[in-house]
Amino acid sequence: MIPRFFCPFPLHPGATVELAPEAAHHALKVLRVGAGDTAILFDGRGGQWRATLHPAGKALRATLDEFDDIDCEPPLALTLVQGLPASDKMDFVVQKAVELGVRRIQPVAAKRSLVRLSGERAERRVEHWRNIAIAACEQSGRNRVPTVAPILDLPQYLGIAAQENGLRFVCAPEATGSLRDLTAPEGPICLLVGPEGGFEEGELLAARAAGFHAIGLGPRVLRTETAGLGALAAMMALWGDW
């Protein structure tokens, strides 16, 4: 498989660019690329470039040879609003949500969130998740990197969401509504998932007041890192490009 690398700057025909140090190290030390090898570069604006690699010590340059206007983005504009889980579960959620085709990820702090992040620590964690999203795009063939938004408190997010258009769902184990009973939506979709222990009743009421419809995911109670991904996969199968 031809290696793929994200470039955080616009790419232009015939240009020779230098890959980021982390990407260069991975290509040279892990993938063992050599002079004249081929790679795929993308800048997040859509499409990708076939490039020829030129190692130079620890640096790695690439000459852009041919542009391919390929786009594997799904027709659904999916946003995953994930209640902050404990440990490194959010890393897993971000990675797999990007592979599934989500367009935006919004982390939220709920009352039962075990992790509390603020200030510089929160900024570092969000940047970490953005790098995971980039790596997932490199692996999965996506050429547009999904947005990973800054962390918001749940009430703050709900106040914003109430002003937005689109269909909004909140995962609730006791809900009787099912995705397969719904017709294919025409606009964007937002899915709200609670942390470990789920949302408190007051939070669910606030979500419903903000226009979120409660949906169930079958008779089994799913973990927070499973619920959102399972629902995204179901939406992609029902309404997307699976």
Secondary structure by P-SEA (a helix, b strand, c coil): cbbbbbbccccccbbbbbccaaaaaaaaccccccccccbbbbcccccccbbbbbbcccbbbbbbccccccccccccbbbbbccccccaaaaaaaaaaaaacccbbbbbbccccccccccaaaaaaaaaaaaaaaaaaaaacccbbbbbcccccaaaaaaaaaacccbbbbbbcccccccccccccccbbbbbbbccccccaaaaaaaaaabbbbbbccccccccccaaaaaaaaaaaacccc
